[in-house]
């Protein structure tokens, strides 16, 4: 008989399913039961602190899909992209790795790698984003590469598709993968260059037999091979990068050599990462060990956050200190801080 895991979720993306973050081995090992009084609370990036107050006794496990650094005061366990260790409370598991716990994606990935056809590559390059970065790097790169050849922009940002159609890998027709499969290159520009932050974009590109042109963390070089991925950081300027891309674009033999190369460096093992992740999760569900102080209240944390925001607002208005002190005394008494 399977052990029952009573759980609930907060802060995940629309259409989220548990199988998207938990390996098949774990799903088979335990019986997961959605509960309003959970023993485990699965949390992701789009949560509100006040929401967690509804589950004060649950063990909190954070799954990071964005540039969010570990918080071991607020969460018992953390799965993230940072290259660090913290006993049995942290597991390094880059977001792109979640694709490999999906059996359908693994099958697609392996099939595509074994049936590359140059004749399928009818477009030069793809660019799929919903927004730019604060430094406008995505727009700059799109503009420069578009001067060389047309770049297929299939996201909502700078879209240039017929009828402004937006592609998405979550749709039934896999419209993103269909577009990528027609392109020779993919512009992979992470939303941030934070060390270790590597999203699903690079592996989607490889699975569709395109050559990723990667703008992001140098940590990616410790995972992906430079014989399969073009790293922008290896070039002094974007113009130098584009010049090299044009060389590959006009040399089919060199292009095929990239496509046929192993995606990962020899010292990095995909199965080892998945095994470590499975062991990490199994330990959590078996030990049921809680690290966050029981007397640490997320509600109090939230109240303090509101409290200091109001202090800042008053100070900006240049209200006399005596009035501020009086207001703070009343506010703290009311909030129970």
N, C-alpha and C positions, 0 to 999 in steps of 0.2 A: 504493500500500500504506500502511495506517495505521501510525502509530507506536504501539508497544506500551507501555502504562503498567502496570507491575507494582505492585500496591497491596495494602494490607490496611487493616482498620478496627478502631478501639477506641473504646468509650464511647458508642456510638449507642443509640437506643431500640430496643425489641423490634419486629421486623418491618421493620427498616430495609432500604432498597434504595438503591443508588447513584444511581438516577435521581431520587431525592427531593431530592438536593442539587446535582446536576450538570445544567446545561442541555442540551437536545437537541443543540445545536450542538457542544458539547464531547464528548458521547457519540458523535457521528458523526465527529468529527475524529480521535479516538484509539480504540485498542482496549484496553479495560481488562481486565486479567488478575489475578485474585486469586492472591497468592503468599505463601509463608512467608518469602521473602527479598525483601521489597518495596523498590522504589526510593522509593515514596511511602507515607506512613502518614497516613490520614485519621482524625482524632481529634475526639470530641465530649465533652460535659460529664460523662459518667458513666464516666470512665476512672480507672485507678489508675496512679500514676507507675511502679510496679514493672513493670507490663505493657509499658510502652514500652521497657524494657530488652531485650526480646526482639528489637527491631528497631533496633540502635544506628546503622546506617548510612542509615536511611531519612530522607527529607525530611519533616518533620512539618507537616501542615496542619490547623489547628484550625477547626472549624465550631461557632460558638456559638449554641445554641438557648435558653440560659438566661442569667441575669444573671451572666455571666463576663466579666471585663475582659481585654484582651490581655496576653499574657505573651510577650515577644519574646526572652527569655533561653532559654526552654524550647522554643518553637515557631519554626520558620522562617517560617511564614506564618499569618495569622489573619484569619478572616472573622467580623465581629461587628456589634454595633448601635451602638457608640460613634461619635460624630461627630468623627473624627480622621483624620490622614493620616500615613503612615510609609513613604515611598518606595513600592517595589513589594511590600512585605511585608504590607500591610493593605488590606482591602476592607470598606467599610461596606455591609452588606447585612442589613437587618432581617429577623427570622425570618419575618414574614408574606410576604415576597417569594418565599420558596421555593415558595409555592402557585402562583405565576405561571410557574414553569418546568415545571409539570405541564400538559400540553396538555389533558387531560380537565377539569381545574379551570378553565382559561381558557375553555373552551367553555361549561362550566356557568355561570361568572361572567357571561359576555356574554349568554347566553340568558336568565338570570334577570333581568338588568337591563332586558331588553326585553319582559318579559311579567309585570309586576306586576299583581296583582288584589287589590283591597281585600277581596273576599269570602273570600280565603284566610286573612285575619288574624282568627282566632277566639280567640286568647289575647292577654293584655295584654303580658306581658314574660317573658323567659327569664333563667335564672341557672344556669350550668353549670360546676361546679368540683368538684375532688376534695379540697380542703382550704381552710382559711382563711389569712389573712395573720397575721403575728405581732401586728399591731395590731388584729386582729379586725374589720377594716373590712368584709370581705365579709358577715359575719353581721349587722353593724349596718345595712348598706344593704339586705340582704335583708329584715330585720325591718321596717324603716321602709316600704319599698315595698309589702310584703305587707299593711300596714295600709290602704293605698289600694285595692289590688286583688290578687288572687291572682297570685303569681309562680311560673312553672313552673321548678322546680329539677330538672334532668335529670342532674346529676352525682352522684357518690357522697356529696358533702357537702350536708347539709340536703335530701336527696332527698325529693320529695313526689309522685312519679309512681305510677301504678297498678302494684302488685307491685314497687315500688321499682326499676323499670326504669332502667338507666343508659344514656344515649345517648353515642355516640362517632362522630366523623366518619371514623374508620378502618375502620368496619364496612362490609360489602358493601351494606347497605340505607341507608347514610348517615343513621343514626338522628338524629344531631345536626342535620344540615341539615333533615331533615323537621320536627323540632320548631321550629327557628328560623324556618322558612318560615311557621309558623302564628302567630308572635308579632309584635306591632307594634314592640316595643322589645327591646334586649338590654343587660343589665348587664355591661359589660366592665370588670372590675376586675383590673388587672395584679397579679402577686404582689409586685412592687416598683415604686417610683417612680423608679428609676435613670434618669438622663438618656439618652434614645435607645432605651430598652428597650421595644419594641413587638412583641407576639406576633401569632400568626395569628388571635386571637379577633376583632379588629376587622374584618378582611377577611372572615371567615366570616359575621359579622353582615350586612355590606353585601351579600355575595353572595346572601343569603337575603331581601333586601328588608326588613330590619328597620332601625330607627334605633338605632345604638350610643349608649349612654350611657357615656362613657369616663372611667374613673378611672385615671390613669397619668401618664407623662411629658408635659410640655408640648411636648416635641420633636415629638410626634404632630401638633401644630398646623402644623408645617412640612411635613407630608405630606398630611394629610386636611383637607377643607374643613369649616368650622363650619356650613355650610349643609346638610351631610349627616350630620354627627356632632355630638352634644351633648357638650360638654366640661365635666365636673363642676367643673373649676378656674375656670370662668367665673362660678360662683355662690358667694356667701359661706357658705352653709350647705347641707347636704343637703336640708333642708326647702324651701329656696328652689328648689333643683333639681327636687325632686319636684313642686312647684307648677307649674313651667313644663312639665314632662312631662305633667301632667294637662291643661294647656291644649291641647297638641298631641293628646293622646289623645281629646279631645272636639271636635276640629276636623279633619274629614276633609280639607278643602282644604289646610290647613297641613301635615297629615301627608304627603299626596301630594307637596306641594312639596319636602319634605325628601327623600323617596324618589327623586324625579326629578332631584335636583341631582347634579352631578358629585362623585364620591367624593374626588378629589384637588384640591389647590390648583393654580392655573394654572402656577406656576413649577416644579412638581415633575413629572417625566416618568418614567413607569414603564419605558418601553423603554430610556431612557438608563441606568437603574439596572441592568437586565438586561445591556445591552451592556457596561457597565463590569465587571460580574461575569464575563462570558465572557472578556473581554480579560485580566483578572487571572488567571484560571485557566489560560488558554492560555499566558501568559507563564511560569507556574510549570512546566508540563509540557514546554515547549520549552527553556527556559533550564536547567532542572534545577539551579538555583543553591541552594546550602545556606548558611544564615547562622549556624546554631547551631554553636558551637565543637565540633570533633570530640572534643576531650579533656574536654568537659563531660559528665559521666556522670549520667544520671537515677538510676542505682542509688546513686551517692554522695549525690545530693540526697535520696533517700529515706532513706538511712542517717542523714544529718545530721538529718532531720526526726524520726526515731525517737529519735536521740541527745538532742535538745533537749527532747523530750517527757518523756524519762526524768529529765532534770535537773530539770524543773519538778515532776515527781511527787515527787522526793526532797526538794526545797526545801519543798514543802507539808507534808511529814511532819516538818520541822524537824530533820533529821538533821545532826549536827555537820559543819562545813565540811571538816575534815580527812578524814572518812570519804567525803564526797561527792567530794573531789578524788582520793582513791585509787580510788574506783569509776569515775570518769570516765577516769582514766588507763588502767585495765584495759579499759574499754568501747571507748575510742578505738583502742587497740592491736588489739583483737579485730576491730573493724569496718574497720580500715585507714583511719581518717580522719586 
